[in-house]
């Protein structure tokens, strides 16, 4: 019987700390639990801490990538933190570069990556003419083709 991995909320970020090597069932359960938690919480970021993980196989590697893709589709960025060198080497040897998955060495750096991504996203929306305060007429000018 596999153990359920807790998903903790810290502000607008969900934290998953994997403390043991996961079997296939636990990884699938984590995928489902995390997707539901992203939707329920409206989180903008997910941190998956794999500091305690010593061994990964191709299934677990693919599932990290899949979890990040699911989170991205649900409007949350994912950062995997605490990857050991042996895990990184194994993933590369298995041909799993985890494309699209951001990584950071520590939890603190992972949270910084998510905060920078959030600020960047907010900055982009603030540069649209109709989002700037005091420029309410810009949206109607754009809509009128002016």
Secondary structure, 3 states (H helix, E strand, C coil): CCCCCCEEEECCEEEEECCCCCCHHHHHHHHHHHHHHHHHHCCCEEEEECCCCCCCCHHHHHHHHHHHHHHHHCCCEEEEECCCHHHHHHHHHCCCCCCCCEEECCHHHHHHHHHHHHHHHHHHHHCCHHHCCCCCHHHHHHHCCC
